Amino acid sequence: MDKEELLEYLKTNSGVKDKFMEKALDYQNEKNQKRPFAKRWNETKVERAADKMFNTVLDNIFDKLKSAIKSSDNKKWIMFVEENNVLEDLEDSMSEITFE
């Protein structure tokens, strides 16, 4: 499984990205409001910053799974994720995540 396939799997089978993006957008919007009015970002730039945050998290998730699974076979990835409750753990983590 590559990173893009993992992203599609997460989108289809969990709310990990949605939960993260909700909090990341709140954080980026709050951060944006603290900028001087003339230097505030438009909505697209705020969304890009939140997407970048998620991509960093996705990279970390992918790297950890890749080192644990040591195979590119999608079936092995899915079996590992299901057997180890990875989706549930990730959703819990995203629910509890805070940014500073």
C-alpha positions, 0 to 999 in steps of 0.5 A, spaced: 500 500 500 502 506 498 500 513 501 495 515 496 492 508 497 492 509 505 489 516 504 483 513 500 482 507 505 482 512 511 477 516 507 472 510 506 473 506 512 474 512 518 473 519 520 480 520 521 481 525 516 474 529 517 476 529 525 483 532 524 481 537 519 475 540 523 480 541 529 486 543 524 481 548 520 479 551 527 486 552 529 488 555 523 482 560 523 484 562 530 491 563 528 489 567 522 484 571 526 490 573 531 494 576 524 494 583 523 488 585 518 492 586 512 496 580 513 490 575 514 490 569 509 484 568 505 480 561 506 484 558 501 490 559 504 487 557 511 485 550 508 492 549 504 495 550 511 490 545 514 491 540 509 499 541 510 498 539 517 494 533 515 499 531 510 504 531 515 500 526 520 499 522 514 506 521 513 507 519 520 501 514 520 504 511 513 511 511 516 509 507 522 505 502 519 510 501 513 515 499 518 510 495 522 507 491 516 514 490 511 510 489 505 506 492 500 501 487 499 494 491 500 491 485 503 496 485 509 495 492 510 488 491 511 489 485 515 494 489 520 489 495 521 483 491 522 487 486 527 490 491 531 484 496 531 488 502 528 482 505 525 479 506 532 486 508 535 487 513 530 480 516 531 481 516 538 487 520 537 484 525 532 478 526 537 483 528 543 488 532 539 490 539 540 494 544 537 498 550 540 
